[in-house]
Amino acid sequence: MPLTFTPAYDDSARVYDLSLAVRHDNAYPYRALSLVVDAIAADSTVNRQMVDIALADEYGNWTGGGFGALYQQAVTIARGVSPGDVHSVVVWQGMEGCDTLVGLVNVGVIMAPRD
């Protein structure tokens, strides 16, 4: 089931960087995560991309930040977008042969204004 996000913009005259953030725990059984991300513009234009996020190094050690049992990674997927460029974001998992992702706790989008 896809996740749909509607970003909130503080200032419609600014440009933003769009990032995808994921949080997982030790039960996540894979070293990486593949997600399909659709950034949908106000005119219904769809910008689709595959996003692969490395969650562990080659030795199986979790990377990213976090504390306790949770680890978090964020990856920037678009830079310099205006509010009209991204009206909504739809995310779903792109892991082949897997319908349930155990250990994936949260997925979200971050719209950070550029300075």
N, C-alpha and C positions, 0 to 999 in steps of 0.2 A: 504494500500500500504506500503510495507516495506521500511525502510531507510537503505541504504548501505553506509558504511564508509570504507575508506582505510587508515589505520593509517600511519603516517609518523614517521620514527624513526631517531633520531639524530645520533645514534651510533649502528651499527649492532652487536657489541660485548657485549653490555650491556643487562640486563634484565629489564623488565618493569612491572608495575602494570596497569591493564586495569580497568578503571572505566566508569560507565555510569552516565551521568548527565542529569537531566531534569529541565526545567523551566516552571512554570505555573503561572496563575493569579487567581483572585478571582472567575472567572467564572467556574473553574474546579469543577464539581459537586460531586466528590468522595473523600473519605478520603485516598485512596491508589491508586497505579497504578501498574498494572501487565504488564510486557513486556516479550516477547520471544526474546532471544539473541542467535544468532549463531556466534561463533568465528570460522572462517574458516582458516585453516592452509595452508601453501604453497603447501602441497601435497593433498589438497582438503578434508582433514579430517575435520569433523564438530563437534564442541563441543557445544551442545545446552543446554541452561538452562533457566528456568523461573526466572525472577527477580521481586520480589514484593517490592515496595518502599512505605513506610508509609509517606504520605504527610501532615497529620494532626493528632493531638492527639485525645484521646477518647472524648474530648469536642468540637471537630471541629476546634480547633485553628491550623493554619498552622504552620508547623515546617520548619526547614531549614533556609538558609540564604537568603539575598536579600534586596532590598530596593525599595521604591515606591510600585507599584502594583504587582511586580513580586517576586516569591519565587523560590529558587533553592535548589535542593538536588543532591548529588552525592553518589554513592555506588560502592565500589570496587567489581568487579565480578571475577577477576583472578589476582593472584600474581605471580611474577617471570617468566613471559613469555618472550620468545625470539622473535625476528622479524619473524622467521620461524613458530612459533606457531600460530601467528595471522596475517594473510595476509589481511583479510577483516572481517568486523563485520556487520551483518545484524540484524536489530531490527524492530520488529513490535509489535503492541499492542496485549495484551492477555486478554483483558477485555471481558468476556462472555456477549453476548446480546447487544453489543455496537459497532457500526461501525464507529462512529465519536466521537472523544474526544474533546469536547469544553473546552477551557481554557488551553490546553496544548500548550505552546508557542514554546519551543525548546527541542530537544533531541540530545545528542551528546556523543561522546566517548572521553576519555582522556587516553593517554598513558604516564604515568609518570615513568621516569627512577628511579630505586632503587639505593640507596646509598650503 
